[in-house]
Amino acid sequence: QVDRYLYQLRLSDDVLRDVMARFQAEMVKGLGRDTNATAAVKMLPSFVRSLPDGSEKGEFLAVDLGGSQLRAHQVKVFDDGRQSSQLESKSYPTPKEVTQGNGAELFDYIADCLSDFMETRNLKHKKLPLGFTFSFPCKQTKLEEGVLLGWTKHFRVRGVQDTDVVSSLRKALQKHQANVDVLALVNDTVGTMMTCGYDDQHCEVGLIIGTGTNACYMEEMRHISLVEGDEGTMCINTEWGAFGDDGALDDLRTEFDRELDLGSLNPGKQLFEKMISSLYLGELVRLILLKMTKEGLLFNGKVSTALLTKGKIEMKHVSAMEKYKEGLSNTKEILMGLNLFPSEEDCVAVQHVCTIVSFRSANLCAAALAAILTRLRENKKLLRMRTTVGIDGGLYKTHPKFARRLHRAVRRLVPTCDVRFLLSAGGSGRGAAVVTAVARRLVARRRRLDAALAPFLLPPGTLREVRDKMRAELEYGLKREARGKATVKMLPTYVCGMPDGTEKGKFLALDLGGTNFRVLLVKIKSGRRRSVQMYNKIFAIPLEIMQGTGEELFDHIVQCIAEFLEYMGIKGARLPLGFTFSFPCRQASIDKGTLVGWTKGFKATDCEGEDVVDMLREAIRRRNEFDLDIVAVVNDTVGTMMTCGYEDPNCEIGLIAGTGSNVCYMEDMKNIEIVEGNEGKMCINTEWGAFGDNGCIDYIRTKYDREVDEGSLNPGKQRYEKMTSGMYLGEIVRQILIDLTKQGLLFRGHISESLRKTGIFETKFLSQIESDRLALLQVRRILRQLGLDSTCEDSIIVREVCAVVSSRAARLCGAGLAAVVEKKRENRGVERLQVTVGVDGTLYKLHPHFSAVLRETVKELAPQCDVTFMLSEDGSGKGAALITAVAKRLHNLGQK
């Protein structure tokens, strides 16, 4: 009979899944900047950005306002490896004249209670940080500020709504001369999550189910359009008690819910809370029993005063009546105490009413919680998620069946989540202290992190100095007396012309500059339908060859050429060959190149000081299978310039920003003192990677740069390249991460064995990490590969480290390039220069921000130059073939 009567209160799993979907829609609405104003579920940012990581320590005060008692706490947090804390508390009543009075009286009362607590604990002489648990909906713009949106839980204090409650508390504390620093304003739900998060780092959800009800959880910043920034997470206080205030739950509300709402202090508001919190469940039971009695279904139709008196049946009565193990004796005793004289059937019926009402409460709570858990799992892009819900509140703690019902319903509704429910020990007051401790830790960590990364943030004045020093080195390297002494070598390439469109024929090109070696067949057509066709094959160069003897290296190169010629079926043809050799060479002509010194990890013996073209010819002779006409030896930078120059005649500069870093440009012959002749131009391979080897930029080198340099194959050499090129950026990041971890700012102070290995943090990781817009998942995956168990905060710091290292590299590269374009402008004697820079290299091509920062820096440091950047589509191999073709054309012209 009762079942039929209360049919609408019984909710199937399908209905609960529908409630889940409705609540998820409300969450999205509440998080949106444009939709938040009309959202019932406000989804308030709490500015709590981090969970405890176990390194928090210190002594804190907390004040907890939100119920019938005001509580003051002294919390000591110990950094002893066991994450322990000590809590001392004192409770003070919150009389009606305070909860229903004016704001000045309320905050004076809080300050008075806190002063009393500090006196009893002998804390007056200390200046302690305070966390303020204020269990009412507030709009926050920072952690230590909150504007009250509206009172709940029978509080009706005048003159407080729409004001900053922290400011009011500070004024009251000053009046009482309390030596306290208010660092954090915290909702009790957030406090619960943080309390439990201190004990269990999987805790990302807080739930209060007692006199009031609410939930909070850690949301991805990228989804919170109410707050600037998209890095990391922030705790969102859902204020879910107002779910349904816009009519979203009207079909599920019964006549009893409506009657209860009309009789409340805030009709039409907090409708979800009125369906599930302990403040209202007793009243809901009373209304149901009253109607059933009036209809003759209970107590022989006799309506007692107790049934007519609002608030007479309380939650404690409902809880007691549901203690089934004690049979009906509890129920009978409670009803008799209310001047009701029940039969055994009445007791059974009343007990059943209590069960249905509290069961609905647990189910509705589970549906909304399941919506939050589903969102968390989807945010993390996990098929299955393990998480912990921190929980507090009288209904959960004291009701004999509520917790079990809630757990079961949640597990049914979200089978993809392994949920642990952790009861808050020490309540939201301890949580407020933990929030304050975390806030203080973050401030201290930020300060230390800024100090570590500050040397990478080069101000405009410093970049101008670098530009000017580079310009001076470029000028010096061109002088006759600088030969053999200049660090920026300014090597003549004997490339004296750019493609003019008449080049044609078949050419071979070799491209040696890294761990891969390419052999290319290039077919160039001239005329109106001019084109370049390329066929190539890539061969690996093993480490033992890179660092073996010169003879072994060139024999390996010739072996690769033989395989390619065989593959292409052209082994008998004697084709002109251009050799892209991406290492500093001193040239006496276009087909002679003496290696100055190896870079990029190459260390083959008996090569430095030798002509690499002769070494190649000798290796071809040793093999004795084919012959080639080696026309030109070319640096990859020059090849890049020529490739782009074929498309754009304005291209007179080549830039490589990849494994290595270098620039070439067309210089006026009259400025090149080390080469005879004053007419025309010649391409100069600057070999700017060695800029700073004379100590001129030591003042911008960090301790991490020095560590990378000392651990390299060529310490003291290529210092500029080691700050700007892809081969070294990952290693700089690794050194910084190790240092920050030693300082306890990362990975809980634990350095994995992987991270200790030189070269393990590849530069491609920087590109992947800085491209990551998906909840830092890419960052975490990479760090997991390195054996590092990272928190969200760790991932943000790693990303910041990558960003400052790559940004500095781009800005330094831009400063150097600004020196080159300014030199070209002055060479031409024009007020404004228009020039194209041909660019190649993985750093420029693949890093998400490098190219933009580089371009911006050049614009900033060379404002009278309009620089166009042109990406080299086919790399330096095509350039080598074009140089060979141009050299052949110029040679034929010379013969004529």
N, C-alpha and C positions, 0 to 999 in steps of 0.2 A: 504493500500500500504506500509506504514512504517512497519506495523507488519510483512508483508511478507519479507520485506527487512532486518529486524532485528530479524528474527525468532531465530537465534542462541543465541541471548542475553536473550531470555525468557527461564527460567529454571523451570521445573516442580518439584513438591515435591519429586518425585522418583529420579530425578537427584540430588536434594539437599541431599537426604538421602545417595546417592552414594558418594557425596562429603564428607559427614559426615564420612562414613566408610573409605574413603581414608585418611582423616585427622587423624582419630583414629590410623590408621596403621602408619602414619608418627610420631605420638606422641610416640608410642611404640618404633619405630626405634630410635628416638632422645634420649629416656631415657636409651637405652641400651649401656653398655660400649663398646661392640664390634661393634655396628652398628652406633653409634653417628657420627663417622668421615665421613660417607657417607650420613648421613641424611640431607635433605634440611631444615627441621624444627629442629632447634638446641636444643630446650628444655633445656635452660641454667639454672642451679641451681643458685638461687639468694642469698642463705644463709640467707634469711629472714625466720626464723623458727617459728615465732609466730605472731598471729594477736594481735591488741591492746586488753587489758582486762579492760581498764578503770582506772587502777591504775597508769598509766603513769603521770608524772608531770615534770615541769621544763621549762627552757628557752633554745631555740635551734635556730641555723641558718640553712638556706638551700640555696643552689644555684641550679638553674634549667637551664640546657643547652640542647637545642634540637630543637629550631625553629628559627624564625627570631628575637626573643628577648631573651636576657639572663635575668633571674629574680633572684633577691636576696630577701630572706624572713627572717623575725624574727618571730618565732612562740613561743607563751607561751601556755603550756599545763597545765590545772588546774585539780588537783585531788579533785574536789569539789562534787563528787557524780553525777554531771550532764554531765560529759565528755565534758567539754567546752574547747575551745581553742581560742586564739586571734592571728590574722595574720596581719602583716604589711609587705608590699612588695614594691619593686621598680624595674622597668624594664630598661634595657639598650639595645640598638640596637646591633646586631651582624653583623658588616659590612663585605662586601665580602672579604676584605683583611685579615680579621680574619678567616672567614669560609673556605677560599681557600688558606691560608698562611701556615706557619709552626707551629709545636707544641709549641715551646717556646713562640711564639707570642700569641697563643690562651690561654695558661695557665696564662701568664702574664696579659692578658686582663681580665680573670676571677678574678684573685687575686686583680687586680686594682679596678674592679667594686665592689667586696666584701668589700675592704678596704673603698671605698667611702661610701658604704651603712652603714658600721659600724660607720663611722664618723658622718654621718647625723643622725643616731639613738643613738649616744652617747654610743656606745658599745665597744669602743677601750680598755677600762680598764678591761673588763670582759673576762675570758677564757671560750668560749662557745663551746659545741659540734656542729659539722656541718654534715648535710646530703647532699650528692652531687647527684642530679638527673642528670644522664648522659644518654640521650635517644638514645643510639646506642648500638648495640649488643656487649656485653662484656663477656668474660669467667672469672668467679669468682672462687676463691678457698677459699675465706672467705669474710665476709660482707664488710670489708674495703679495698678490693683489686679488681681490674678488668682490664683484658687485652683486649684492643679493637680488635674485630675481623674484623671490616670493617665499613666504613662510610656509612650513608644513608642520606636522606633528603637534598640533595645538598651540604652537608659538604664534603670538600676534603682537609683536613689538613695534610700536609706532616710530616712524622717522628713520627706519633702517633700510627699507626696500629701496633699490636703485642707488645705494651708496656703497663705498668700499669699506668692508667690515674690518680689514686689516688696519686701515688708517684710523678707524674709530678705536680699535684695540690699542694701537700705539699711543694715541692721545691719552687714553685712560691709564696706561702703564706709566707714561711720563708724569702724570698727575700724582701717581702713587710712588714715584721715584724708584720704580722697579728696574733693575739693571738687566734688561732682557733685549735680545735682538730677534725680532720676528722674521724668520727666514722662509716659512712655507705656510700656505693655507691649503688645507686638505679636507676633502669630503670623507666621511667615515668609511664609505665603501672603498675609496682609494687607500685609506689607512689600513683597512683589512687586507687588501691585496698586498700592500708593502710589508705588513707584518708577516704574512705567510710567505711572501717572496724572499724574506730574509732567511727563512728556514728551508725553502724549497725553490730553487732557481727556475723551475718549470712553471711557477705560478704567474700567470698572465691575466687572470680574471679575479675580480673581487665581487662577492655577493653578500648583501645584507638582507636577511629575512627575519624580521622581528616586528617591533612596533611600526616601523616603516619598512619599505623594501626598495632596493636599488641594486644596480650592477655597474661595474666598470671593467674595462679591458684595455690591453695595449693594442692600439690601432696604428697602421702604417701612416706615416706623415703624408705620403703622397695622396692619400684619400681624404685628408682633413683640409678642405679648401678654406676653412675659417682661420687657419694659421699659416703664416708664410713658411716656405721651405718644404722640401720633399725627402729629407734625409732621416732615416731611422724611424722610431716609433714614439708615440705619446699616449699616455693613459687618457681614455675618454670616459667621463662620468656620464652614463647614458641618461640618468634621471628617468628611468623607465616607469616610475609610478604614474606618470602622466600619459602612458600608452593608452589610447582609447578616448582621450579627451576630445578628439576631433571626430568621434563617432565610429572609429575603426573597429570597436568591439561591441557595438550596439546590438548585433544579432545574438551575442553570447550573454548579454546582461539580462538577468531575470527581474521580475517585479520586485523581488527583495533587494537586489542591488540598487534599483532605482529609488526605492523607499529609503534605504540606508543613506544613499547619496544626498537626497533632499533634506534629510535631518542632520547632515554633517555641517561643520564650520565652513567648508569650502565647496558648496554644491557645484557639480559639473567639472570638478578638477580632481586630479590624482585617481582616476577611475580604476586603473589597473591595480594600484596600491590598495584600493578599497575592496578589491576582489581577492587579494592574496595576503595582506599583512595582518599580523596578530591584533593590531589596534582595532580592526573592524570585524574579524571573524566571529568573535563572541556576540557582537550586535547582530550580525547576519543570522546566527543561530537563534537569537531571541526573536527576531522578526518572523522566522519560519515557524518556530514553536507557537508563537502568538496566533498566527493565522490558522495553523492546524488545530489549535485548541478551540478557536472561535468556530471552526467547521465541525467540531465534535470528534476530531480524530485523536485527541489526547486529553488526559486528565478529566474525563467525563464532561468535557466542554466548559470546565470552570476556569475562568481567566483570573489569575492571581495578580496582585499589585506588582510582583517581581517581573512578570511577563509584560506589564504595561510600562515599566520604568526603564528608560533608555540607559544603556550601559550597565544594567544590573548583571547580565551574564557576560563574564569576561573570558579572555583566552585561557586563563589558568583553569577555569571550569571545564572548557572544551577539552583541553589536554587531559585533565584528570578523568573525564568521562570516557576517554578513549583508551584507558588502561584496561584492555580486555582481560589480562591475566587475573585481575582482581574481580572478575565477573561483573555483576551489576551493582555491587555494594557501593562503589564510588559514586556511580550515577545516582543511585537512590539517595545517598547522603547529601549530595549537592542539591538535588531537586527539593529535598525536604527542607534544606537550609534556605531555599528560596520560597518557602511556604507553599510548595506544590506537593501533592500527595499522590505519587505515581503508583500505578500497578506495575507488575513485572513487564507486561507488554509495553507500557508507557516507557519504561526504562530502556527496553530494547530499541524502541522507535527513536527515542531521543539520542541514544548512543549512535544509531545509524545516521541520523541527521548530522551529528558532529563529524562522523567519518566522511560523509559525502562532501560536506563543506570544506574540511581540511584537505581531503583528497583533491578537490578541484583546485585549491590553492597551490598544492605541490605540483599538480600537472601544468597549470598555467605558468608557474615559475619555471618549470622544466622546459616548456616550449620556448619562452623568451631566452633562457640561458642556452638552449640548443641552437638558437639562431646566432647568438654571439660566438659559440664554439665553431659553428660551421663557417662563419665569416673569418675567424682566426685561421682555420685550416686552409681555406681558399686563398687567403692573403699569403700564406706561406707556400702555396702551391704543393701541398702534401696530399698523398692519397690517404694516409693515416697519420693521425697526430696524437702525440702524448702531451697532456697538459694537466695543470693543477688549478683548481678553483679554491681560492681562499674564501672562507665563509664565516659569518658571524650573525648573531641575532637570536633573540629569545625563542622564537618559533622553531628555528632549526635545532637549538640546543635543548629545549625543555619538552617539546612535544614528543610523545613516545614513538610515533610512527612517521613523522614528517620527513626526517632525513632519509629513511630507507625508501619512502615513496618517491621523493625527489630524485635520488640516485637512479632508481630503476627506470623512471620515466626518461631521464636524460640519456641513459644508455640505450633505451629503445629508439629514441628519436635521432640520436647521432651515433650509430654503431661504428662509424669510422674514427671516433675519438676515444682514446683511452684516458678517462678522466679520473683524477684523484681529487677527492674533496678533503681539504685540510682546514680544521677548525682553528680560528685565530686565537693564539695565546697572547693575552695582553691587550687585545682589542685594538681599536683604531687609534688610541692614544699612543701606544707603542709604535703603531704605523706612522703617525705624524712625526715622531722622533726619527724613525728610519728614513722617511722622506727628507727630513731636514739634514740627516747625516749624508744621504745620497747627494742632496743639493750641494752641501759643503764639499763633498769629495769631488763632484763635477767641477765646481769653481776652482778648486786647488789643482785638479788635473788639467783644466783648460789653461791655467796660468803656466804650468810646466810644459804643456804641449806647445803653447804659443812660443815659449822661450826656445824650445828645441827646433821649431820650424822657422823662427824669425829670420835666420841667416839666408833662407831661400827666397824671401820676399824682397827682391831687389827694387828699390825705389827708382823713379825716373832719373834722378840725378846720377845714380850709380850706373844705370844703363847707358847714359850719355857718356860717362867716363870710359866705359868698356868700348863703346863705339869709337871714341876718339883714340883710345890706345890701339884698337885694331887698325884704324886708319894710319896711325904712325908706323905700325909694323908693316903694313902693306907698302907704304912709301919706302921704308928702309930696305925691305926685301928686294926691291927693284934696282937698288944702287949697286955699282960695281964692287965697292969696298965691302958690301954685306955678304958677298959670296962665301959660303961656308960658315958664316957667323949668324945670319938671321934665323930666328926661330920660325917665322912664317916665310917659307922658302921661296915663294913667288917663282915657280918653275916655268920657264918658257916651254910651250908644247910644240912649237913650229906648225901649229894649225893657224894658217893666215887668212883663210877665207871661209865664208859660210856657204851652204848649198844655194845654188841659183836656179835650180829646176831643170838644168840640162844634164844632170848626172844620170848615167844608165849603165846597165850591165849586171853580171853576177859577181857576188863577193862573199867571201867567208868572213865570219867575225867570231872571235873568242872573247869570252867575258869571265874574267877571274877577279873575284873581290870578296868572297866569303866562303862559307862551307860548301856552296854549290858552284859548279863550273858549267857554263853554257857554251855550246858550239852552235853557230847559226849559219844558214845559207840565206843570203839576202838578195832578192831580185829587184832592181830599181829600174822603173820605166820613166822616160822623160816625155816632154811634150804636153799637149792639152790634157791628156788622160794620164798624167803622171801618177805613179803609185809605187808603193814599197810592199813587196810580199816577203814574208819571212817563214823559215822552217827551222825549228831548233830542237835540241835535245839537251836535257839537264843531267849532269853527272855529279855524284857526291865526291867530295874530297875528304877522305878520312883524316882524323886527328893525327894519326901517326905519319901521314904524308905531309900535312901542314907543318908539322914540327920535326920532320926528318931531315934528309939532305936535299940540296937544290936539285941534284941529278934525279933523285927519286920523284921529286915534285914535277919536273918537266917531262920525265918519262911517262908519268901518269897522265899529264895533259895531252901528250902525243897519242897515247893509247886511246884516250877519249875521242880525239880528232879522227883517228883511224876508224873507230867504231861508227862515228857519224858519217864519214865519207862512204863507208861500206853500206850503211843504212840508206843513204840517199842515192847510192849508185853512181858516185862521181869521183871515185878514187883515182882515176887517171888524169883528171883535169887539173891544170896548174892555175889555180884561181888567185886573184889578189886578196890579201888577208889583212884585216885590221884587228889588232890585239888590244882589247880593253883590259888594262892592268891597273887595278884600283889601289895602287900603293904609290907613295911618293917616289918619283923618278926624276933624275936630272937628265934632260935631253940635249943632245948636240945637234940633232936633226929629227925629222918626224919619225924616222924608222930606227932611232937609237934611243934607248932609255936605260940609264944606270940607276939601279935601285938604291935609294938613299937609306931606307930602313923599313922593316916590316911593321905593319899595324894589324888590327882586327884579329889577333890571336895567331897569326902566322909567325913561324920561327925557323923556317927551313934554312939550313946552314949553307955557307959558301955562296950566298946570293947577293948580300949587301955589298955595294961597290962594283957589281958586275952588270954587264949589259944584258937585260932580260931577253932582248930579241936574239942576241947571239946564243944564249942558253937554249932558246926555243929551236933555233936553226940546228944547233948541235944535236938536240934530242931527236929532231926529224931525221937527221943524217944517221944517227945510231940505229934508228928503226929501219931506215932504208926501204920504205914501202911507197912513199909518195913525196912530192915536192910542192912547196907553196911559195908564193911571192909575197913576202911580208912587207907591206907598204907602210904601215903606220902602227905605232904603239900609242895607245890613248888611255888617259885616265877616265874613269866612269863619269866623272863630273863633266868632262869635256864632251863625252858621248851624249850625255843628257842634253847639254846645251845644243849640240848639233841636231839631235832628234827633234827638239822643239823648234830650232831655227829653220828646219825644213818646212814646217807649217807656218811659222810666223817670223818674217825677216827682222822684226824688232827684238828678237830674242838674242841678247848678247851676254847673258849671265846663266851659268848652270849651278844648281844647288843640289847636293845630296844630303838628305836628312833621313838616315836609316841606321844600319848597323854602325856605319861610320858617319862622319860629318865633314863636308868639304865644299868649296866654292871655286869656280873658275869664271873668268870674264874676258872680254876682248879689250886689251889695253893698247893704247897708242904706242907704236914702235919707238917714237922719240923718248918715251918715258922708261923704256927697258934698256938700262945701261949695259946689261950683261950680254946683249945681242947686238950685232952690227946692223946698221941701217936705221933710217929715221922715217921711212915711208910706210904708210898703211898701218895695219893692226896685227896683233898676234894674241892668241888665247893664252892667258896666264893661269896655270893651275896653282892656286894660292897655297894649298896644303895647310889651311888655317887650323887644322886639328891641333897643331903644335903651338898655337897662340898661347902664351902664358908659360911656356917651358922656361922662359928667362925670369920668371917670378913676378911679371908685371900685373898679374891678376890674382896674386896670392891672397890679397885682402878680401876677395869674395869667395874663396874656397873654404868650405866647412870642414869640420873634423871628419865627416863622413866621406867627403871627396878625397881627403888624405888617406883614409883607410882603404878606399877602393883603389887608389893609385898605388899604394904600397903593396897591395895584394895582386896587382896586375902583372902581366908578362913583361911590361916595359915601364917600370916605375920611373917617375920624373918626366916622362915623355907624353905627348899628346894630351896635355892637361885640359885644354878647351874641349877637345873631342870627348874626353871622359866626363864632362859636365853636360854635354849636349847630344850625345849619340845613343842610339838604341842599345848598343853593346853594353853600356854601363849603367843605364838608368835603373834597371831592375836591381842591380847590385847596390846602388846608392839607397834605394828603398829598403832592401834587406838590412843594410847596416843601421838605418834609422829604426826599423822595427825592432831589431835586437836591442838597441839602446833604450827605446821606450819601454820594452818589456823588462829590461833590467831595472828601470826606474819604477816598475810596478804600474805603468800606465796602460799596459796591454796584456791580454791573455792571462790575467791574474798572476803575472810575473813569471809564467812558465814558458821557457824557450824550447821548442821541439827540436829534436835532433836534426830533422830535415832543414829547419831554418838556419842551422849552423853551417850548412854546406854552401860554399862559395858558388855563385851562379845559379842557385836553385830557384831564385825569384826572377823569372824571365821577364824581359821588357814587354812581351806580348800581354803579360798579366796586367800591366798598367792600362793598356788599351781596353782590355775586357772589363777591368774593374771600373774605369772611368766611364764606360759606356753603359754600365749597369743601372737600369731604371726599374728593375723588377725586385723590389724589396730586398736589395743587396744580396740576392740569392747567388749571383755569379761570384761575388766577393767571398761569401761563405764557402762556396764550392772550392774555390782556389785555395783558401786558407785550410780547408779540410784536407786537400791534397798534400799540404805541407805539414800535416799532423797537428794543426792548430784548431782547438775547439773555441770558436769565436762567438762572442755575444754580439748583439746588434751594435752596441757602442764600439766594440773592437772593429767591426766592419766599417763603421763610419770613419774611425780614425785612420784605418789602413787606406781608405779611399782618399782621405784628406792628404795623407803623406804622398800617395801616388800623384795627386793633383799638384801639390807644390813642387815636386821634383820635375814633373813633365812641363809644368808652366815655366819654371825657371829655365829649363833647357830651351824651350821655344823663344823665350824673351832674350836669352843670351845669343841664340842663333840670329834672332831679329836684329839685335844690336850690331853683330858682325856684318850682316847683310846690308844694314843701313850705311855702314862705312863704305862698302863697295859701291852702292848706287850713288852715294854722294860724290865719291871719287869720279865716277863716270860722268855725272852732271858737270863737275868742274872741268873735266877733260874736254867736254864738248863746249864749255863756255856758255851754257844756257841757263836762264833763270828757272825754267821748269823742264824736267826730264820725263819723257815717257819711255819706259823700258819694260821688256818682258823677261821674267826669270823662269827658265825651264827647271822643273823640280822632279826629283825621283827619290825613292827611299820609303821603306815601310813605316817609319815613324810619321812622316808627312802624310802618307796615304791612309794608314789604318788607325792612327790615334784619333779619338773623337774631337780633341780640342787643339792639338799641336798647331795645325795649319792656321786656324783662326787667330791664335795668340801670336804666332809668328808674323802674320800679315798686319795685325794691329800694331805690333811693336815697330815694324818697319815704317808704317804710316806716321807713327808718333815721333820717331827719331830721324826720319828723312822727309819732312813735311813738303819739300819742294819737288819731290819725285812721285810721279804716278806709276806705281809698280803693278804690273799684271803678272799673276802667277799661272804658269801653264804646266799641267801635269804631263810628264813624259809617259806616253802610252806604252811604248815598246822598249823602254829602258836603254841602257848604254850599249847594248849589242847592236841595235839598229844604228846608233850614233857612230859606232866604230866603222860600220860598213859605209856610212855616208862620208865620214872623214876620209876613208880609203878612196871613195869615189871622187871626192873633191880634190884629194892629193893627186890622183891619176889625171883629172881634168887639168889641174894647174901644171903638172909635169908635162903633159902633152902640149899645152900652150907655150911653155918655156922652150920645148924642143923646136916648136914652129918658129 
